[in-house]
Amino acid sequence: MNDTTVTLVGNVATAVEYRDTVAGAVARFRFAVTARRWDRERAAWTDGATSFYTVSAWRALGANLAASVSVGEPLVVHGRLRVREDERDGQRKTFVDIDALAVGHDLTRGTSAFRRTVRTEPGRGAGTTPGEGDLTDRGGAARAAPEGEEDPWATAAHQLVTAP
């Protein structure tokens, strides 16, 4: 496929909306990207025009995004660019969407603490309520292992570091 992929750096403009659909769980939010340029005459940074994009993230990425991101936070979004036209109120409008492939906090503007989610086995947890035999929250998002429960990734990493 010849998709156009883009990487955008900006800020979360609206609250992340998370919902389950027939096609799978999806998280959506508006993303603001403002160009900044160095003005030599004034020896200062100046802001250019702000562009807004609707970002959609599916499945585990969407669930993790909804659990991790708030309005105003700086992000880096990488995904497929989709441009569509629609007629609303008798006027033709253009909408620019991003189907996210990867999303992360922009660490040039702050720090972040990563917590790995624990995946459940397919079929495990079927017929149980969240938190009862599986590691998902109410929205179906994977959550970190509870205190006292062994994290297999941490154990494997420890073995690699301490191996003779």
N, C-alpha and C positions, 0 to 999 in steps of 0.2 A: 504494500500500500504506500501511496505517496502522501502521507499526512504531513502537514506543516506543524512542526513542534517549536514551541517558544519557551523561553525562560523569562519570567517577570519578577521584578523585585518591587515590593510595595507594602501597603498596609491593609489589614482587614477593615472593610468599610461597614459591614452589617454583621449581625449575629449569625452564627452558623446554624442553618436550618437542617435538621437531620430527620429523615423519614424512611420507612420501609415501603418499597414499591413492588410491583409485580416483577420488574426486571432486577430487583435487588435493592439493598439499602444504599441511600445516596445522601451526601451532605452537600449543601449549596451555600454560597455566600458571595457578596460583592467585594471586589478587590480594587483598590485605588492605586494607580501607578502615576507618580508625578516625576517628570523629567527635571533634573537639577543640572545647572550649568555654571561654570566658573565665569564670572563677569570680570574681565581684565581691567576695565575702566574703573570699576568700583572696588576691585580686589575683594570680592565677596561672592558667595554662592547665591544664585537666584533660582526660584522655582518657575518651571514652565507650566504648560497645560497639564491637567490631570485627566487621565483616561480611566474609565471604569469597565471592569470585566466581570461576568458572572462565571464563577469557578464551580465545577461539579466534581465531586470525588466519590467513587463507587466502592462498595464492599468494605473491606478492612480499612482502606485508606480513609474512606468517609467516616467510619466509626471512630478511628483514632483522631482524625481531624476535629470532629465534634467534641471529643473529650479533651482536646489539647489547646484549642485556639479561641481567643476572645477578640472583641472589637478593638481596633487600634494597634494590634500587635504587628510587628514587621515580619513579613514572610518572603520566601523565595518559592515561586510556583513554577513547576515544569509540566507542560502538557501539550495536548493537541489543540490547535487553534481552529475554531469554528465560527464562521461569519454567516449570519442569516439575515434575511430581510422579511419584514412583516408590515402589514397595513393596519394601523390603529387610528381610530378617529379620523379616517379619511386621509391620513398622511402615511407615507412610506417611511419606515424607520429601519435602521441597521443596528443589529445586536451582535456583540462580539463575546463569544463564550470560550472557556478553556475547560477541556476534559482533563483533569489533573492526573498525571502519572506519578508525581512525587511532590511533596510539600514539606517545607521545613522552616524553622525560625531563622531569620537573618541574623547571624551571630556577629556581624559587624556592628550591630546596634544593641547588643545585650547578650546575656547568657541564657542557657537552657539546660534542663536536666532531663536526659533521656531515660525512659523506663520501657524496657522490652515487654511486650504483651505475650502471654502464653497462649499458644494455639491449642484448640481442643481437637481430638480425633474426629474424623467425619462420623456422624451418627451418634457420637457420645453426647450424652445430655438430652437426647430425644426423649420427650415425655417427662422431663424434669423441669422444675422452675429454675430460673437463673440463680446461680450460687449453690445449686444442689447437684453436685456431680459434674459440673462443668465450670469453665472459667470465663463466663460472659456476663456482661451487665444487662440491664433491662432492655437496652437498645440493640442487643446482640453483639456489642463490641467486646472484643477480648480485653480482659483486664489483667493487671499484674497479679502474680501469685500472692496469696495472703501471707501475713507475717508468720514465720515458723514453717511455712511450706517451702520445700526445696525448689530452687530455680535451676532447671537443667543446663541453661546457658552459663550461668554463673559457675556451676560445678565444673563444666567442661573447660571454661576459661581458666579456672583455678588449677585444674590438672595440667593444662598446657604450660602455665607459668611455673609451676612447682616441679614439673617432671625433670628427672636427672638428665 
